[in-house]
Amino acid sequence: MASLRGIKRDIDYLVSAVISDCYTCVILKKESQDQVLVLIHEAIEMRNSFIDRANHPAEKHNKHLVKKHYSALRTELFVKIDEMFLKLSDICKN
């Protein structure tokens, strides 16, 4: 099982990658700035939600359920980050 510290680092790294690409899009396409700022706000809220969920697993004393919780959390993180990159891609195409 990966450490809690590693999961938190993954969350921070992936969300910061989305935000960094958002700022690049804002620099390149000034007309889509409002949409990108909304996406940045969503990314920050998602990061806070994932960190909170990582800090508070449902059943702390059952190792099997904790491992399952973190596995599901990591899977959901990758799906949400992919969705954010797709949204950003759509915004930048316009």
N, C-alpha and C positions, 0 to 999 in steps of 0.2 A: 504494500500500500504506500502511496506517495504521502509525503508529510503535508501537514496543514500549511506549513510555510511555503512549500512548493506550489500548492494549489493557489494560495494567495498571490504568489509571484506570477503565476500564469495568468490569473485574472487581471492583475495590474498591467502586465506586459501586453496582453492582447487588446485591452481597452485603450491603452496608450497608443498602440499601433493604429487603431481606428481613429482616434482623435488627431494623431499626427497627419494621417491621410486627409482628414477633414480640413485641417488648416492648409494643407497643400492645395486642396480643391478651392478653398476660399481665395487663396492668392491667385490662382490661375483663372478662376471664373467668379468675378465679383458679383455678377447678377444672381447667382444662386446662394448668396451668403445667408439669407434667412433660413432656407431649408437645411443648410449644413449646420447652422447653429442649433436648430431643433434636434438634429441627429447627435450633435455633441452632448446636448442636455440628456438625451435618451441614453447615451453611452455611460455618462456619469451616474445616472440613476441605476442603470443595470449593474455597474461596478459595485455600487454601494449595496445593492440587493444581494449580489453574489457573495460579497465579503461577509455580510450579515448571515447568510445561509451557511457559509463555510464555518463560521464561528459557533453556530448553534445547530449541530446535528440533532435529529429527532430523538434518538435513543443512544445516549453517550456510553452506556455500560455494555451494550451488545456490540461487539467488534464486527460481527457480520453485517449488521444493519448500518453501522457507521461506514464501513467499506462500500456498501451498496449506495449509501447516500452520497459519498464523495465521487463515486463513479458516475452516478446519474448527474451530479452537479457539473462535473467536467464535460460530459457529453452535451448537456444543455448549453454550457458555455460556448463550446465550439459551434453549435448550431446558431446561437444568437449572434455571435461574432460574424459568422458567414452571412447571416441576414443583413447585418449592418453594413458589411462591405458591399453587398449587392445593392442596398439602398443608396449608398454613396456612389456607386458606379452609375446607377440610373440618374442621380442628380447631376453628375459630372457630364453625362452624355448630352443632356439638354442644352 
